[in-house]
């Protein structure tokens, strides 16, 4: 009887762990999808407004994990008076790429 209880408890623990892992994976996937959508929005806006996107922008945007920072940059892509202004703000607040 005790062994059966242990086995059931172990099985419940495994199932709970799997469920939590799936939930975290879904949350991470949603967050990454949101980030990718904002990143594409920034690039599209800059291309429409200024006609080009420097190659460094994509890599810099990919290094940003904060949704708040991405939203700030999206707003800046709409309001910046020049690509130089956008790049300066991006470089000032983007961590260096450490390899």
C-alpha positions in Angstrom: 0.0 0.0 0.0 2.8 2.4 0.9 4.7 1.5 -2.3 1.6 2.2 -4.3 1.2 5.6 -2.6 4.8 6.4 -3.3 4.5 5.4 -7.0 1.3 7.5 -7.4 3.0 10.5 -5.6 6.0 10.2 -7.9 3.8 10.0 -11.0 1.8 13.1 -9.9 5.1 15.0 -9.3 6.3 14.0 -12.8 3.1 15.1 -14.4 3.1 18.4 -12.5 6.7 19.0 -13.5 5.8 18.4 -17.2 2.8 20.7 -17.0 4.9 23.5 -15.5 7.6 23.0 -18.1 5.1 23.2 -20.9 3.6 26.4 -19.4 7.0 28.0 -19.1 7.8 27.0 -22.7 4.5 28.5 -24.0 5.1 31.7 -22.1 8.7 32.0 -23.5 7.4 31.3 -27.0 4.8 34.0 -26.7 7.3 36.5 -25.4 9.7 35.7 -28.2 6.9 36.1 -30.7 6.0 39.5 -29.3 9.7 40.6 -29.4 10.0 39.5 -33.0 6.8 41.4 -34.0 8.1 44.6 -32.4 11.5 44.1 -34.1 9.9 43.7 -37.5 7.7 46.8 -36.8 10.8 48.8 -36.0 12.6 47.7 -39.1 9.6 48.3 -41.4 9.0 51.7 -39.9 12.6 52.8 -40.4 12.6 51.4 -43.9 9.5 53.3 -44.8 10.6 56.6 -43.2 14.3 56.6 -44.2 14.5 54.2 -47.1 17.1 51.9 -45.7 18.1 49.9 -42.7 21.8 49.6 -41.7 22.9 46.0 -41.2 23.9 46.7 -37.6 20.3 47.4 -36.6 19.0 43.8 -36.8 21.8 42.4 -34.6 21.4 45.2 -32.1 17.7 44.7 -31.9 18.1 40.9 -31.4 20.4 41.6 -28.4 17.6 43.4 -26.5 15.4 41.2 -24.3 13.4 43.9 -22.5 9.9 44.4 -24.0 9.8 47.9 -22.5 13.0 48.8 -24.3 11.7 47.4 -27.6 8.5 49.4 -27.2 10.6 52.6 -26.6 12.6 51.9 -29.7 9.4 51.3 -31.7 8.1 54.7 -30.6 11.5 56.2 -31.5 11.4 54.6 -35.0 8.2 56.7 -35.6 9.4 60.0 -34.0 13.2 60.1 -34.7 14.1 63.0 -37.1 16.8 60.9 -38.8 18.3 57.4 -39.0 21.3 58.9 -37.2 19.2 59.9 -34.2 17.7 56.4 -34.0 21.1 54.7 -34.3 22.6 57.0 -31.6 19.8 56.1 -29.2 20.0 52.4 -30.1 23.8 52.3 -29.5 23.6 54.3 -26.2 21.2 51.8 -24.6 22.1 48.5 -26.2 24.6 46.2 -24.4 27.8 45.4 -26.3 27.8 42.2 -28.2 30.0 39.8 -26.2 31.2 36.7 -28.1 
